[in-house]
């Protein structure tokens, strides 16, 4: 009898544990996805339609799963190439809030025949015979000197800092004609890694050893640029670097370097 009693207690315990587990699964199973879509190209009617499309795509993949098991990658794989996940939040017990942002075409690389377009983060978007941005028909910002996807992303990152540090560069493409990445081939001090911004007005801004104190160097260069005479902005270059004493230094010369 004792053995039967123990077996009975064990069965009841197993049933209770299973019931609790099922209850948890029901309570914490994903049932809702709230989507915020950031885009400048879609009107309100199409925006609502797109939001519903994204919502249903995500729900089809994660509905019914325990919310703790859902991650950002699960959501990202549901998005079209023109969009990316900006933010991801779990709201217990059963809701996921996401912000999805449309990619903005900004950069282009010319291979001698076609232009490869990239978004503001350096992610590849498309190949085209012309360098025309689909939003406004104006040219994308040309990138030169890169040899890999990682270097393209490096340049895009520096461009983002340039944009944030310069008061007139709310639209990067309206200020800069092209950006050139130069990688040092020697150990000579003056032969350093640099990113060169060729502005549409004519002058170039060179950020030497660009991976270190990037924001400070760009800010220093732009402050000097802002104080130049109008005719000086039509030619020459500004070199921004750290001098021998460890200070941030920006210097203007009317001659442009050949890279």
Secondary structure, DSSP 8 states (H G I E B T S, - for coil): -HHHHHHHHHHHHHHHHHHHHHHHHHHTB--EEEEEEE-SS--HHHHHHHHHHHHHHHHHHHTTSBGGG--HHHHHTTS-TTEEEEEEEEETTTEEEEEEEE--EEEEEE-SS-EEEEETTS-EEEEESS---TTTS---EEEES--SHHHHHHHHHHHHHHHHH-TT-SSGGGTEEEEEEE---SS-TTS--EEEEEETTS-EEEEETTTSSHHHHHHHHHHHHHTS-TTGGGS-EEEEEE-TTS-EEEEEESS----
